[in-house]
Amino acid sequence: MTTHHSQAYLKFLNLVKAIRDLPTFPMLDAVEQSLLESFAAVWHTGKQITVLEAMHMSKEISPSTVHRRLKTLRAKGMITLVNDSVDSRTKYVMPTTLANQCFDQLGQCMDAARQA
């Protein structure tokens, strides 16, 4: 027997899959998706993430893999790297307009699932 909550969750998953299958939504692998979600949680608090901090955010993903994925996320238009205004050796990982649009679309999926 499925409950209202499980139905909403399943609807959410289906909506997310449909959104991610759209040609306008960048294809992200599981590692890229995980990193982007971790970054989003930090960005939501108003904090910035340095590249060095990003490389050590996940215990499951090696720093070298994170560094490679930062390059692919950047190439896909999901993040940008911004130099610190005081120390040019420090770079911050920042969301792009495309990333924010993707977050917005996923948020709309949550709203639609809740209304089910």
Secondary structure, 3 states (H helix, E strand, C coil): CCCHHHHHHHHHHHHHHHHHCCCCCCCCCHHHHHHHHHHHHHHHCCCCEEHHHHHCCCCCCCHHHHHHHHHHHHHCCCEEEEECCCCCCCEEEEECHHHHHHHHHHHHHHHHHHCC
